Amino acid sequence: AAKQLDLIDAEKTIGRHILEVYPSLTFETSTIMNVLKNGKPIYNVEQNFVNYKGDKISTLNSTLPIVYNNKVIGALEISRNITEVRELSERIVSLQRELYEVNQGGEKTSKPLAKYTFLDIIGQSKEILKLKSLGLKAAMTDSPVIVAGNTGTGKELFVQSIHNSSNRKYKPFIAQNCAALPANLLESILFGSVKGSFTG
């Protein structure tokens, strides 16, 4: 699998230092070198490098030290290629930014871009009324808001209601299912990133 991903002839790597095989990596960025140095396993750490073909590759690595007689003599690494996920995530960020810029430069639409308001949330229980009150308070702030809950509990209703009660109701509303996002990309997608930061 690594041979296909890295485009390296396995026989030519025997006896060579890993940083010779992967010249785009360093002692600091190589997950294997970190484990060899510290002797501690790492799990689900992202690593970016350039393969022999010149392609930028992103992998999610779990690396374990090989210990013999209380000494680290090597390391075993399991890598998952997340290059396409990275590229798709960067595209999402780019499209969201483009959509925002288009709406910034255009005229206000005649109706909000989100469909629901707090009037669409049916219920008079103490819990529902408290959530509506919190939602209205959130709508009055400029802070990012994350709504969490089980499937089917009405998260979409609340986030659209918050949007439609805010000063941004005529600006783009973009729903994002956080469960579908890789954990290591969540912050960048939700709170912004610089184009190109997902590669290299």
N, C-alpha and C positions, 0 to 999 in steps of 0.2 A: 504494500500500500504506500509506504514511504517512497519507494522507488518511483511509482507512478506520479505521486504528488510533487516530489522534488526533482524529478527528471535526472537522477544521478545513477550511474552505474555502480551497483553495490560493491563489486569487486575492487573498484578503484578507491573506495573509501577506507578499506582495511588498512590499519596502521597509521592513518592520518588523523590529526587533531580535528575535533568537530568544528572549530572556527575556520579551519582551512576548507572544510567541506561546505560550510555555510558562511562565506566571508561577510555577508551583510549583518550577521549576528556579532555580539560582543560578549564579554564576560558578564556584563550587567543584564543584557537582554536575552541571553540564552537560558532557557529553563533548565536544561541539563547541567550547564555549568553552575547554576545557582544551587542545585541539589548536591552536586559533587562537592561544592565548597562548604555548604552548611550542614549536609548530612541529614536534612529533614525533607520529608515528602511534601510535594505541593500538588494541589488539585484544581483543575479547571482554570488554569492561568492562560491568558491570551499571549500568543507570540506571533510577531510579524517578521517576515523575511522575504528575500528575493531569491527565487530558484535559479537554476543554471540557464533557463530560457529567458530570464529577465522578468518573469511574472511576479507580481506582489502576492504573497500568500499569507493568509491569516489562519492560525490553528489554535485550537483550545487544547491545552496539554495538561495531562496528569503525569507527574514524574516521581518515581520512587527510587531511593538509594538502594544499592546492593551492598550489604554489609557482611564482612567475613572477619572473624576474630576481632570484632569491635572496630574494624576499619572500613571506611567506604572505599570499595574497589571499583565501583561502576554505578550506572543508573539505568533504569528501565523507564521508557517513556511511551505513553499512549496518546496519540494526537488525533484530533478530529478537525477536518477541514471546514472552516466557517467562512471561507473567502466569499462565497456567493451571498451568505447571510449579511456579511459586512457591506457588500456592494448594494444589496437591496435596501439595507438600512440607511445607507448614505443617500440612496435615491429618494427614499421617503423624506429624509430631512430636506433634500434639495427641492422636492415638489411642494412640501409644506411652506418652505420659504418663498418659492415662486408664487404660490397661491396667495400668500399674505401680501407680497409686494404688488401683485396685480390689483388686489382689493384696496390696498392703500392708495394706489394711483387712480383708481376709478371712482365712480359716483356711488353713493350709498344705495343699496338695494331697497325696494319698497317694503320688504318684509325680512325678518331675521333669518339667518341661514340655519339656525337650529329650530326644530319643530315644536318641542314641548316647553311649557311653562309650569310654574308651581301650581297653577289652577288645574293642571291635568293630573296632578298627584292626588288620588282619591284616598281619603282616610282622615279620621278625626281622633285617632288614638293619641295618647300622650307622647309615644315614641315618634310617630309620624310628624306631629306638630313641632316637636323639638328638632327633628331633622330639617324640616322646612325653615325653621328659624335660623339654624346654623347655615343652611344653604344661602339664605338671603344675606346673612352677615358676610359669607365668603364672596358673594357677588359684589359687595361694596369695596372689596380690597383689590390690590394689584398682585396678590400673591398667587403662585401656582397652587392648584387644588388637585389632590388625588382622592378619588372616591373608590373605596374597596368594599367588596361584598360578594356573597355567593351568586352563582348564576341564577338569573330570573328574579332578583330582588329589587330591580328598578334603578340600577346605577345610571343607565343611559337617560332615564327620565330626570334624575337629579342633576346630572352634569349639563344637560341641555337647558334645564330650568335656571341653573346658576348662570350659564352663559347669557340667556335671554333677559335676565334681571340685572345684568352688568352694563357698564358703559360700552362694552365691546359687542353688543348684540348684533350690530350690523357688520361686524368683521367676521372673518372665516371661523367656522366651527369645525374642528377636525377630531373625530372620535378615534381613539386608539385603544385597542384591546391589549392591555399590558401583559396578559398571560401568553400572548403570542410572540412577545419580544424576548430575545436572549437576555439573561440577567445582566451580562456585562455590557450590553448596549443600551440598557434602559435609560440611564441618566442622560446620555448623549442625545437620544431621540426625543425625550420629553422636554429637556431643558436647553437643548441647542448644542451645536458643535461647529467647528470650522471645517469647511469643505476640504477633503483630503486627509482628515485626521484619522480616518479609519484604516488607512493603508500605510505600509512602510514604517 
